[in-house]
Amino acid sequence: MAQLGAWGARWLATTPELTVRAELLAAGGPPLWERFMAELRATHLSGAPTPADGVLAELTAAYQEAVAAADSNGE
């Protein structure tokens, strides 16, 4: 899924706020994917809370920054 998102970010017309998460996942490569998978397994299989400093939090923060930047640029 990370590679598919990276392909779309590269070859399709889109906006920074829609591509930022795909770009971060692609840049992080297998080490980030493994961390993310472990986080998702813990959250969805054991019901553990999503960690505040986890991969999902990083991706969400990057998305929110991109949205704020687009809003401040009038996009």
C-alpha positions in Angstrom: 0.0 0.0 0.0 2.9 2.4 0.8 4.4 1.8 -2.7 1.0 2.3 -4.3 0.6 5.6 -2.5 4.1 6.7 -3.5 3.3 5.9 -7.1 0.1 8.0 -7.0 1.9 10.9 -5.3 4.5 10.8 -8.0 2.4 10.3 -11.2 -1.0 11.8 -10.4 -2.1 15.4 -10.1 -2.9 15.9 -6.5 -2.3 18.3 -3.6 0.4 18.3 -0.9 -2.1 17.5 1.9 -3.2 14.4 0.0 0.3 13.2 -0.8 2.2 14.0 2.4 1.4 10.7 4.2 2.3 8.6 1.1 5.6 10.4 0.8 6.5 10.0 4.4 5.6 6.2 4.3 7.7 5.8 1.1 10.6 7.7 2.6 10.5 5.7 5.8 10.8 2.5 4.0 10.6 -1.0 5.6 11.7 0.2 9.1 8.8 2.7 9.3 6.3 0.1 7.7 7.3 -2.4 10.4 6.8 0.1 13.2 3.4 1.1 11.7 2.3 -2.5 11.3 3.2 -3.3 14.9 1.3 -0.2 16.0 -1.8 -1.2 14.0 -1.7 -4.8 15.3 -1.5 -3.5 18.9 -4.4 -1.1 18.3 -6.7 -3.3 16.4 -6.0 -6.8 17.7 -5.4 -6.1 21.4 -7.4 -2.9 21.8 -4.3 -0.9 23.0 -4.6 2.8 22.7 -2.9 4.5 19.7 0.4 5.8 21.0 0.8 9.6 21.1 4.3 9.3 19.6 3.5 6.5 17.0 3.6 6.5 13.3 -0.1 7.3 13.0 0.5 10.4 15.1 3.4 11.4 12.8 1.4 10.9 9.7 -1.6 12.8 11.2 0.7 15.7 12.2 2.2 16.0 8.8 -1.3 16.0 7.2 -2.5 18.7 9.5 0.6 20.8 8.8 0.0 20.4 5.0 -3.7 21.4 5.4 -2.7 24.5 7.5 -0.1 25.5 4.9 -2.7 25.1 2.1 -5.2 27.2 4.1 -2.7 29.9 4.8 -1.8 30.0 1.1 -5.5 30.4 0.2 -5.6 27.0 -1.6 
